[in-house]
Amino acid sequence: MHSVEEVQKMSVVAPATGEVIAEIEETPVHEVPFFYQEARKAFGTWSTLAISERTGYLRKLKQLMVDEMDEIAKIISDDTGKVLTESIVADIMPTLDAIDHIINHAEKVLSRQKVKTPLLLIGKKSFVEYMPRGVVLVISPWNYPLQLAMVPMISALAGGNSVILKPSEVTPLVGKCIEDLFQRSGFPEGTVQVAHGGKEVGAAFTSGKPDYIFFTGSVRTGKIIQQQAAKDLIPTTLELGGKDPMIVFEDANLDRAVKAATWGAFTNSGQVCMSAERLYVQRSIYGKFLEKLKKEVDSLQLGNDIDSDVGSMTFPAQKDVVREQLDEALKQGAKLVTGLKPSDWKEDMFLPLTVITEVEQNMKIIQEESFGPLLPVVPFDTEEEAIAYANGTVYGLNASVWTQDKAKSRRVASKLVSGAVVINDVLITVANHGLPFGGTKESGIGRYHSEAGLRIFCHEKAIMEDMGFMKSEIQWYPYKGKYPLFLNLFKSYFAEKRDWLTFAKNYIALLKSNK
Ligand code: ADP
């Protein structure tokens, strides 16, 4: 499509080692219309396939991913710096599980559903049909570059849409890997296309009039995309940031809570939108908790070999965000429980795992996403106070509540303004594909996973069927003489105790008045 001199290349730097490991060709912006043209052409055929035929392709994709699991895990780890165990557990497994879920549920969720028809519309039948939207644009981030791209892609594909993916330029190797996986699974030409490049490429595709935009990334970019989408009235799903609270009451299983906080805060080096990002611990156990937490955190192994616990940061600019937040907090009196002050950090992308106390609710470290291995711990006294702290940011993606009192855990969970709440565990709602996933407040708009995740990519079409035998309907013209009959009909029908006799008399009179 393009001449050689026009091709821009992106260097892929492995964050864990700093080495350039590949070069990926950027998609020239002038090719955007061609992508849409191809996608629309492919949609014409793909949308007419039976759902079982479409899921047949997903089966091939799944098999290929199972066969090449180890190779894919290595690509993810090279590109992101995350440890291999996390590539397989938190990126590949959820993608495979989502494929399975979609294979098992798409037919039922997307096929025509019968809906009850009210008595006033006697003689008709009602249905909902799910009609694919067209071309779905998926724009994905770098923290879980496989699953956050592939899960919306496969959901949209199952619904009969063609898909254009613009993966994050921070992890282009995974973007290339996704392109390759779809290609080798034999999806018909143009059904899945991957465009490589940065925000200019993303912006060009956003304004190329897709039929739906599924975006995962920062709040800032989400707002830009929503503005562009509004101009063209394009529906969107926005999966944005989080600053997720973990609340530990004094009756919690302390050892488990300590391990969960450690994993929840430091998995993927804290570059998770739904991790444990603010820890609230009841004052009576605060000291003991901190002591155990420090020990647990200090036992973790940083590195990029097969047995390491915590890998490197992925995106160099993210180090600056973490540095700024930590510097500000320390300057304002916060204390390190473990970790180093930023001036003592090494040059590489491995950040020390940091736990800090003496932080205030209004500090950036509490209010803004850190997306790094930084865990502020705050004591609280009462249930109400913990809930107020937890709800006190602009985000609301996930939360976790720790107590052995079931009633209390459910009471608190129901008061948290959050897209998901986990009780006595962290993050794990995302692993059940049957549950909806998405945020409240600035954490985003819309839901995916679950039935919603398949249906958002379809127009919900209402259908009513009439056999067409009757010459007219009671509400059609002429109106002469109908008003009092309707008055009696509706009064008898909507009365607290339905008056069937009056209803039948007036209904028959209305039918007769049509002749
Ligand atoms: P993150 O730092 O979490 O990756 P970003 O919001 O910066 O969040 O990026 C998420 C995705 O959005 C990336 O694929 C990026 O290239 C893309 N992107 C960034 N800016 C824009 C934009 N203005 N329009 C469309 N896509 C964009």
Boltz pocket constraint, residues with backbone or C-beta under 6 A from the ligand:
constraints:
  - pocket:
      binder: B
      contacts: [[A, 139], [A, 140], [A, 141], [A, 142], [A, 166], [A, 167], [A, 168], [A, 169], [A, 197], [A, 198], [A, 199], [A, 200], [A, 201], [A, 202], [A, 203], [A, 204], [A, 206], [A, 216], [A, 217], [A, 218], [A, 219], [A, 220], [A, 221], [A, 222], [A, 224], [A, 225]]
      max_distance: 6.0
